[in-house]
Amino acid sequence: MNILLCCSAGMSTSLIVTKMEKAAEAKGISARIWAVSESVVRSQIDEVDVLLLGPQVRFLLNEMKNICGEKNIPVEVIDMMNYGMCNGEAILEQAIKLKENK
């Protein structure tokens, strides 16, 4: 499963990526999880199963839905509470549910 996180600079989600990777490993889930700035999303969209947006870039949701819609890639904003608490397990679950329901 390939999960791309989009944030404003591609840096603020690095801790979340680490926590999500640990949660995936603990659950025995094979996942590639990485974060980029919104300007890089288009160039990497072909590698993605799920796109999650950081709350700070929620204003990009419609644009990202347009980009991902053509490829049937689900997009959602990360829950602000989970993002703020760096709850990697909950954010991973959000991504898994998105992929299952696409």
Secondary structure in CASP SS format (residue, H / E / C, confidence):
PFRMAT SS
TARGET T0000
AUTHOR 0000-0000-0000
METHOD secondary structure of the structure
MODEL  1
M C 1.00
N E 1.00
I E 1.00
L E 1.00
L E 1.00
C E 1.00
C E 1.00
S C 1.00
A C 1.00
G C 1.00
M C 1.00
S C 1.00
T C 1.00
S H 1.00
L H 1.00
I H 1.00
V H 1.00
T H 1.00
K H 1.00
M H 1.00
E H 1.00
K H 1.00
A H 1.00
A H 1.00
E H 1.00
A H 1.00
K H 1.00
G C 1.00
I C 1.00
S C 1.00
A C 1.00
R E 1.00
I E 1.00
W E 1.00
A E 1.00
V E 1.00
S E 1.00
E H 1.00
S H 1.00
V H 1.00
V H 1.00
R H 1.00
S H 1.00
Q H 1.00
I H 1.00
D H 1.00
E H 1.00
V C 1.00
D C 1.00
V E 1.00
L E 1.00
L E 1.00
L E 1.00
G C 1.00
P H 1.00
Q H 1.00
V H 1.00
R H 1.00
F H 1.00
L H 1.00
L H 1.00
N H 1.00
E H 1.00
M H 1.00
K H 1.00
N H 1.00
I H 1.00
C H 1.00
G H 1.00
E C 1.00
K C 1.00
N C 1.00
I C 1.00
P C 1.00
V E 1.00
E E 1.00
V E 1.00
I C 1.00
D C 1.00
M H 1.00
M H 1.00
N H 1.00
Y H 1.00
G H 1.00
M C 1.00
C C 1.00
N C 1.00
G H 1.00
E H 1.00
A H 1.00
I H 1.00
L H 1.00
E H 1.00
Q H 1.00
A H 1.00
I H 1.00
K H 1.00
L H 1.00
K H 1.00
E H 1.00
N C 1.00
K C 1.00
END
